[in-house]
Amino acid sequence: MSLPNCPKCESEYVYQDQAMLICPECAYEWNPNDTSEDDDVFVVNDSNGTQLEAGDKVTFIKDLKVKGSSQVLKVGTKATINRIIEGKDHELDCKLSTGGEMMVTAKFVKKA
């Protein structure tokens, strides 16, 4: 009986433990009968724990200094999320109510 390669690291050294398959190289465990792909979904939450999506309107919860400028974005500044980017320090690409666009970290905003 041949077992499938690990879906995370593509290792061929997978072994079975009851209903679960286990990869000894990356320690990933999965059920081969489970067809849900929810593990790969990137979720971003605001400061209150509310899930954010593209198109949501958010407000800043603290004054933020703009790097490389003397400008400060004040508490309560409103923005609209254009897209959410995975793997960056600043997850949200936002259009500000003042007309500019800026990358913002999700922990400094709350959903409006």
C-alpha positions as CSV (number, residue, x, y, z in Angstrom):
1,M,0.0,0.0,0.0
2,S,1.4,3.3,-1.0
3,L,0.8,6.5,1.1
4,P,0.7,9.9,-0.5
5,N,3.5,12.5,-0.1
6,C,3.2,15.1,2.6
7,P,1.1,18.1,1.4
8,K,3.3,20.6,3.3
9,C,6.8,19.5,2.5
10,E,6.3,16.8,-0.2
11,S,8.2,14.2,1.9
12,E,7.8,10.6,0.9
13,Y,8.5,9.3,4.4
14,V,4.8,9.5,5.6
15,Y,3.5,6.9,8.0
16,Q,0.0,6.1,9.2
17,D,-1.2,6.3,12.9
18,Q,-4.8,5.0,13.1
19,A,-6.8,7.3,10.8
20,M,-4.1,10.1,10.6
21,L,-1.1,10.3,8.3
22,I,2.0,11.9,9.8
23,C,5.1,13.4,8.2
24,P,8.2,12.8,10.3
25,E,10.2,15.6,8.6
26,C,7.8,18.5,9.2
27,A,5.5,17.0,11.9
28,Y,2.4,17.7,9.8
29,E,-0.6,15.5,10.6
30,W,-3.7,15.2,8.4
31,N,-6.6,12.9,7.8
32,P,-6.6,11.7,4.1
33,N,-10.4,11.4,4.2
34,D,-10.9,15.0,5.2
35,T,-11.4,17.1,2.0
36,S,-11.6,20.6,3.6
37,E,-8.9,23.0,2.5
38,D,-9.4,25.6,5.4
39,D,-5.8,25.4,6.5
40,D,-4.5,27.6,3.7
41,V,-6.9,30.5,4.2
42,F,-5.1,33.7,5.4
43,V,-7.2,35.5,8.1
44,V,-6.5,39.0,9.3
45,N,-8.2,40.3,12.5
46,D,-8.4,43.9,13.7
47,S,-7.6,45.1,17.2
48,N,-10.9,43.8,18.6
49,G,-10.5,40.3,16.9
50,T,-13.1,41.0,14.2
51,Q,-12.1,39.4,10.8
52,L,-11.3,41.9,8.1
53,E,-11.9,41.5,4.4
54,A,-11.1,43.6,1.3
55,G,-13.7,46.4,1.0
56,D,-14.2,46.8,4.7
57,K,-14.1,50.3,6.2
58,V,-11.7,50.7,9.2
59,T,-10.7,53.5,11.5
60,F,-7.3,54.0,13.3
61,I,-7.2,53.4,17.0
62,K,-4.1,55.4,17.7
63,D,-2.0,58.1,16.2
64,L,0.4,56.6,13.6
65,K,3.6,58.3,12.4
66,V,4.2,58.0,8.6
67,K,7.7,56.6,8.1
68,G,9.9,59.0,6.2
69,S,7.6,61.9,6.7
70,S,6.6,64.4,9.5
71,Q,2.9,63.5,8.8
72,V,0.8,61.9,11.6
73,L,-2.4,59.9,10.9
74,K,-4.7,60.8,13.8
75,V,-7.0,58.6,15.8
76,G,-10.3,58.1,14.0
77,T,-8.9,58.5,10.5
78,K,-11.1,56.4,8.2
79,A,-9.8,54.1,5.5
80,T,-11.1,51.4,3.1
81,I,-9.2,48.1,2.6
82,N,-8.2,47.6,-1.0
83,R,-6.6,44.2,-0.5
84,I,-5.0,42.0,2.2
85,I,-1.5,40.9,1.7
86,E,0.0,37.8,3.3
87,G,3.5,37.6,4.5
88,K,4.2,41.3,5.0
89,D,4.6,43.3,8.2
90,H,1.8,45.6,7.0
91,E,-1.1,43.3,6.0
92,L,-3.6,45.9,4.8
93,D,-3.4,48.0,1.6
94,C,-5.8,50.9,2.4
95,K,-7.1,54.0,0.7
96,L,-7.3,56.8,3.3
97,S,-10.3,59.2,3.6
98,T,-7.7,62.0,3.1
99,G,-7.1,60.7,-0.4
100,G,-3.8,58.8,-0.2
101,E,-3.0,55.1,-0.1
102,M,-1.0,53.4,2.6
103,M,0.0,50.0,4.0
104,V,-1.2,49.5,7.6
105,T,-0.8,46.9,10.2
106,A,-4.1,45.3,11.2
107,K,-3.5,45.7,15.0
108,F,-3.8,49.5,14.7
109,V,-7.3,49.6,13.1
110,K,-10.8,48.5,14.0
111,K,-13.7,47.8,11.7
112,A,-16.0,50.7,11.3
